[in-house]
Amino acid sequence: MPEYQHWLLTKQGHVATLTLNRPDAKNSLTLETLSELRAVTADLGADGDAWVVVVQGQGDHFCIGVEVSVSQWVASRPEPLYRETLREMQRALDEFEALEKPTIARIQGFCISAGLLLALCCDLRVASERTVFSLPEVKLGLGVVMGTQRVVRAAGIAAAKKLILLGERFDAEAALGYGLVHQVVPPEQVDAAVSALTGKLLKLPPRTLGLSKRLINQGYALSLRESQDLEIDAQAELLDSPDFQEALASFLEKRPARYRGK
């Protein structure tokens, strides 16, 4: 697997594990970390043998967000450079969110600010019941510039206003209630819960999962007719897929499918 300065990328079978590797800084994000994430995303997208991606933080915490010193430095730049730097930071998360492979966030410790936004870029999110969440940007005079609408789309407008305008910490059960995570388990059961999800995903045709993710992410902002046209285009991509034929054959023959990721 490729090597990076701030991320560890490993693979076991068809499961790639992406680890944010800055434990001494509670896995805070820097411009270099986000830039590297774009390279990681490109490498994962090109790896046809990686069918599912698990995202986690090294050590005790998932991610505490962008380093304050980075935010201060970005804010000190002339406005044109300030705007472009923020766009580059946004693109890092946008590109990872658009990765056409199912992604699972394994969340523990602090999941704060842009760390929560990174988790929201993942398709499924499993949290330890001891996880601490917050979106404290308002207390620093900042907006949630890397994904206000990610919070709105996951939690709804009413909950998003409460979380963003107050900037208070909340626990994993509250995050579950808001729809920010899909599953909350005791710390010692997080790995088993993530493994159970990856096991379910690995039984399904990888290309179909990727296209289904594209339909959800892109179709959300389209009209009903436009989204239905997108569905037709996506299904047409699968007509010559060996896995599509295997899915039909295994269903008719009442046997487990044997997918190849093609």
C-alpha positions in Angstrom: 0.0 0.0 0.0 1.2 3.6 -0.6 2.8 5.4 2.4 1.9 8.9 3.6 3.1 11.2 6.3 -0.1 11.7 8.2 -2.2 8.7 7.3 -1.7 5.0 7.5 -3.4 2.9 4.8 -3.5 -0.9 5.3 -5.5 -3.6 3.7 -6.7 -7.0 4.8 -8.6 -8.9 2.2 -10.9 -6.4 0.5 -11.1 -4.1 3.5 -8.9 -1.0 3.5 -8.3 0.7 6.8 -7.4 4.4 6.7 -5.9 5.7 10.0 -5.4 9.4 10.8 -1.9 9.1 12.3 -1.4 12.2 14.5 -2.1 10.7 18.0 0.1 13.2 19.8 -2.0 16.0 18.5 -5.3 14.2 19.1 -5.4 13.6 15.4 -6.0 17.2 14.5 -6.1 18.2 10.9 -3.6 20.5 9.1 -3.4 21.7 5.6 -0.9 19.0 4.8 -3.1 16.4 6.3 -6.1 17.4 4.2 -3.9 17.7 1.1 -2.7 14.1 1.7 -6.3 13.0 2.1 -6.9 14.0 -1.5 -4.0 11.7 -2.6 -5.3 8.9 -0.4 -8.7 9.2 -1.9 -7.3 9.0 -5.4 -5.3 5.9 -4.5 -8.3 4.2 -2.9 -10.4 5.0 -5.9 -7.9 3.4 -8.2 -7.6 0.2 -6.1 -10.1 -2.2 -7.5 -9.2 -4.7 -4.8 -10.3 -2.4 -1.9 -14.1 -2.8 -1.6 -14.8 -1.3 1.8 -12.9 1.5 3.6 -12.8 1.9 7.4 -11.7 5.3 8.7 -10.3 5.7 12.2 -8.0 7.8 14.4 -4.7 6.4 15.8 -4.8 6.2 19.6 -7.5 7.4 21.9 -9.3 9.9 19.6 -11.0 10.0 16.2 -10.1 13.7 15.4 -10.4 17.0 17.2 -10.7 19.1 14.0 -8.4 21.6 12.3 -5.6 22.9 14.5 -6.4 26.3 15.9 -3.0 27.6 14.7 -4.0 26.6 11.1 -7.3 28.4 11.3 -5.4 31.5 12.6 -2.9 31.3 9.8 -5.6 30.9 7.1 -7.6 33.8 8.5 -4.4 36.1 8.3 -4.1 35.6 4.5 -5.3 38.2 1.9 -9.0 37.5 1.1 -8.4 35.9 -2.3 -5.9 33.4 -0.8 -8.1 32.9 2.2 -11.0 32.0 0.0 -8.9 29.6 -2.1 -7.4 27.9 0.9 -10.9 27.2 2.3 -12.0 25.8 -1.0 -9.0 23.5 -1.0 -9.8 22.3 2.5 -13.4 21.7 1.4 -12.4 19.8 -1.7 -10.4 17.3 0.5 -13.6 16.3 2.3 -15.8 16.6 -0.8 -13.6 14.2 -2.8 -13.4 11.7 0.0 -17.2 11.8 0.5 -17.6 11.1 -3.3 -15.3 8.0 -3.2 -17.4 5.3 -4.9 -16.8 2.7 -2.2 -18.7 2.2 1.1 -16.9 3.9 4.0 -17.3 3.3 7.7 -16.2 5.7 10.4 -14.9 4.0 13.6 -15.3 6.7 16.2 -13.9 7.0 19.7 -12.6 9.6 22.1 -13.1 13.2 20.7 -14.9 13.7 17.5 -14.9 17.4 17.2 -15.4 20.1 14.6 -13.9 19.0 11.3 -13.4 15.6 12.8 -17.2 15.2 13.0 -17.4 16.5 9.4 -14.9 13.9 8.3 -17.0 11.2 10.0 -20.1 12.6 8.3 -18.3 12.1 4.9 -18.5 8.3 5.7 -21.5 6.3 4.8 -21.9 4.4 8.0 -20.7 5.6 11.5 -20.1 3.4 14.6 -19.2 5.2 17.8 -18.0 4.2 21.2 -20.5 5.2 23.9 -17.8 7.2 25.5 -17.3 9.4 22.4 -17.5 13.2 22.9 -18.9 15.3 20.0 -19.1 19.0 19.4 -19.2 21.7 16.7 -17.6 24.6 18.7 -16.6 26.8 15.8 -19.0 29.6 16.8 -17.0 30.0 20.1 -14.0 30.8 18.0 -15.9 33.3 15.8 -15.9 30.8 12.9 -18.6 29.2 10.8 -18.7 25.5 10.0 -16.9 26.2 6.7 -16.2 22.6 5.8 -19.7 21.3 5.9 -22.6 23.1 7.5 -24.9 21.3 5.1 -23.5 17.9 6.0 -24.8 18.5 9.5 -28.1 19.8 8.3 -28.6 16.8 6.0 -27.7 14.3 8.7 -29.5 15.8 11.6 -32.1 18.1 10.1 -32.4 21.9 10.4 -33.7 22.1 13.9 -31.0 19.9 15.4 -28.3 21.5 13.3 -29.2 25.0 14.6 -29.0 23.7 18.2 -25.6 22.0 17.6 -24.0 24.8 15.6 -25.4 27.9 17.3 -24.7 26.7 20.8 -21.5 24.8 20.1 -22.0 22.6 23.1 -20.6 19.1 23.7 -22.9 16.1 23.4 -22.5 12.4 23.9 -22.8 9.4 21.6 -26.4 8.7 22.5 -27.4 12.2 21.6 -25.4 11.8 18.4 -27.4 8.7 17.6 -30.6 10.6 18.3 -29.6 13.3 15.9 -28.8 10.8 13.2 -25.1 11.7 13.2 -24.1 8.1 13.9 -25.8 4.9 13.1 -24.7 2.7 16.0 -23.4 3.2 19.5 -21.7 0.4 21.4 -19.4 -0.1 24.5 -15.8 0.7 23.7 -14.8 -2.9 23.7 -17.4 -3.8 21.1 -16.5 -1.1 18.5 -14.2 -3.3 16.5 -16.8 -6.1 16.4 -19.5 -3.8 15.3 -17.3 -2.4 12.5 -16.3 -5.9 11.5 -20.0 -7.0 11.3 -20.8 -4.1 9.0 -17.8 -4.8 6.7 -18.8 -8.4 6.6 -22.3 -7.5 5.4 -20.9 -5.1 2.7 -18.4 -7.6 1.5 -21.3 -10.0 0.6 -22.7 -7.4 -1.9 -21.5 -6.5 -5.4 -18.9 -3.7 -5.0 -19.7 -1.8 -8.2 -23.4 -1.7 -7.4 -22.6 -0.4 -3.9 -20.4 2.4 -5.4 -23.1 3.3 -8.0 -25.8 3.3 -5.3 -23.7 5.7 -3.2 -23.3 7.9 -6.2 -27.1 7.9 -6.8 -27.7 8.9 -3.1 -25.0 11.7 -3.0 -25.7 13.2 -6.4 -29.4 12.6 -6.7 -30.1 14.3 -3.4 -29.8 17.8 -5.0 -31.6 16.9 -8.3 -35.3 16.9 -9.2 -37.2 13.6 -9.2 -36.9 13.3 -13.0 -33.2 14.1 -13.0 -32.5 11.7 -10.3 -34.4 9.0 -12.1 -32.4 9.6 -15.3 -29.3 9.3 -13.2 -30.5 5.9 -12.0 -31.0 4.7 -15.6 -27.5 5.9 -16.5 -26.0 4.2 -13.5 -27.8 0.9 -14.1 -26.7 1.0 -17.8 -23.1 1.0 -16.6 -23.7 -2.4 -14.9 -25.3 -4.2 -17.8 -22.0 -5.8 -18.9 -20.7 -6.2 -15.4 -19.7 -9.8 -14.4 -20.9 -9.1 -10.9 -24.3 -8.0 -12.2 -24.7 -11.3 -14.0 -23.4 -13.2 -10.9 -26.0 -11.4 -8.7 -28.8 -12.5 -11.0 -27.5 -16.1 -11.4 -26.9 -16.6 -7.7 -30.4 -15.4 -6.9 -32.0 -17.7 -9.4 -29.8 -20.6 -8.4 -30.4 -20.0 -4.7 -26.7 -20.0 -3.8 -24.2 -17.5 -2.3 -22.9 -15.0 -4.8 -19.2 -15.0 -5.7 -18.3 -11.4 -6.6 -15.1 -10.3 -8.2 -15.5 -6.5 -8.0 -16.0 -6.2 -11.7 
